[in-house]
Amino acid sequence: MLVLGGGSDIGLATARAFVARRARTVILAARRPEALDGAVADLRRVGADHVEAVHFDADDIGSHEAFARDVFSRHGDIDLVLVAFGVLGDQTVSEENPETAAAVLTTNFVGAASIGLHVAGHLRRQGHGVLAVLSSVAGERARRANFVYGSSKAGLDAFYSGLGDSLVGSGVSVLVVRPGFVKSKMTAGLDPVPLSTTPDKVAEVIVAAVESGAEQAWAPPPLRLVMTAVRHLPRPLFRRLPV
Ligand SMILES: NC(=O)c1ccc[n+]([C@@H]2O[C@H](COP(=O)([O-])OP(=O)(O)OC[C@H]3O[C@@H](n4cnc5c(N)ncnc54)[C@H](OP(=O)(O)O)[C@@H]3O)[C@@H](O)[C@H]2O)c1
């Protein structure tokens, strides 16, 4: 499997979960692969035969074509690609400095769209595989408190949903995963909200979704119902939600 954003807590928990089942090769693609020695050793310890960390920067759009070509040519068929990179950003700073907002949108939406298309092309040629992406419930309805991040995930979510439709019949499927609040590096220092979860629990959801061929999943699963209600709340009421 290939994890884009190889240092992601959710990405690494998911890699561990798949190694515990059947994955034998894991490629961790990250901005600082040299920082992933511990993660590489850990995945070997739990049973992976081959683990490597390679350089990948979601913001460096011009590098994506060569990156994807190199990974697929060196490793042959890849059963699962997980798009796990992303930045939360700082909403207040973003509103004061549009360049900061644009950087969040570039990483979470433009970068994910670009590498998603390159990877999808390789998966389509090999004729099988799952392309999973970490969206967020924040993208289902952008809130005042984090609409920069929320809109980046809304764009990513729509893009990958459409990409999934474009791949129907190719043997390749796209899985859009929508976690709620996950206790990870990204949320360190923030107060957990109701239905908060952990990277290991999100990994369990992803494994189950891949194994069942699902095209979307929520983590934890009850968020699916909660978000159905939240999406339809009248705006004045939605604005008053505490979380
Ligand atoms: N935590 C949550 O509550 C939550 C909820 C819903 C969805 N998600 C989504 O789940 C995904 C994983 O998040 P996480 O919780 O596992 O957080 P995390 O541990 O902070 O992982 C995010 C990863 O993205 C990488 N990254 C950021 N910008 C990058 C770039 N330009 N190129 C390559 N890699 C880049 C970071 O790498 P560096 O180490 O180089 O910074 C980091 O390893 C993200 O897309 C996030 O938006 C998280």
The ligand as a Gaussian input file, in Angstrom:
#p B3LYP/6-31G(d) Opt

LIG

0 1
 N       -7.358000      14.665000      13.194000
 C       -8.623000      14.929000      12.886000
 O       -9.437000      15.325000      13.756000
 C       -9.106000      14.739000      11.481000
 C      -10.490000      14.725000      11.258000
 C      -10.967000      14.564000       9.958000
 C      -10.073000      14.424000       8.913000
 N       -8.725000      14.445000       9.162000
 C       -7.836000      14.342000       8.024000
 O       -7.087000      13.152000       8.123000
 C       -5.821000      13.332000       7.467000
 C       -4.731000      12.855000       8.402000
 O       -4.732000      13.660000       9.551000
 P       -4.100000      13.188000      10.946000
 O       -5.142000      13.347000      11.971000
 O       -3.432000      11.878000      10.777000
 O       -3.048000      14.353000      11.192000
 P       -1.451000      14.362000      11.169000
 O       -0.907000      13.254000      12.002000
 O       -1.084000      15.769000      11.498000
 O       -1.105000      14.035000       9.653000
 C       -1.147000      14.992000       8.632000
 C        0.037000      14.697000       7.726000
 O       -0.048000      15.505000       6.554000
 C        1.281000      15.780000       6.178000
 N        1.373000      16.923000       5.279000
 C        0.947000      18.183000       5.495000
 N        1.225000      18.947000       4.430000
 C        1.845000      18.150000       3.526000
 C        2.372000      18.362000       2.235000
 N        2.360000      19.558000       1.651000
 N        2.934000      17.311000       1.589000
 C        2.968000      16.089000       2.162000
 N        2.498000      15.822000       3.385000
 C        1.941000      16.852000       4.061000
 C        1.997000      16.062000       7.489000
 O        3.374000      15.914000       7.266000
 P        4.507000      16.665000       8.111000
 O        4.877000      15.664000       9.174000
 O        5.576000      16.909000       7.097000
 O        3.893000      17.905000       8.673000
 C        1.399000      14.983000       8.390000
 O        2.172000      13.808000       8.370000
 C       -5.744000      14.798000       7.083000
 O       -6.132000      14.967000       5.736000
 C       -6.795000      15.444000       7.971000
 O       -7.310000      16.631000       7.400000
 C       -8.230000      14.579000      10.420000

